[in-house]
Amino acid sequence: DKGINKMAKTELKPIKIKLVRSLIGASEKQRRVVAGLGLTKQNQVVEHYNSATILGMVNKVPHLVEIVD
């Protein structure tokens, strides 16, 4: 059990992320995070696996995106 990292233990479930606010007025850094998530248009929904990387990106721009069910 020592050789297995924690991410391998948790199952990767798909989550849907929606761009709910416009990128007008957002900083360049925030625009890059949103683009990295694959979002280009408002109200667009993309599906990603629930990983620490993706959740970290969502936490960087919580005012622009939301996780939808």
Protein Blocks (a to p, Z undefined) as FASTA:
>chain_A
ZZpcfklmpccdddddddfbdfehiafklmmmmmmnopabghiacdddddfklmmmmmmm
mmlpccdZZ
